[in-house]
Amino acid sequence: MSVLYLVVPLALLVVGAAVWAFVWASGKGQFDDLDTPALRMLHDDGEASQNTPPKSE
């Protein structure tokens, strides 16, 4: 029973840190656009590598 006096405040500190980290990241704009970075990799080099002539030195 006495272990609860240690575990409960420690769990509250961990939860508080997680909530603070989420609020901080949300305020910094980390969750603004979740779809574009995943789709950008599909369009990176597809057209650019096919339309550019090879470099001659």
Summary of the structure (lengths in Angstrom):
residues: 57
radius of gyration: 24.0
end to end distance: 77.8
largest distance: 77.8
contacts: 84
relative contact order: 0.06
helix: 61%
strand: 0%
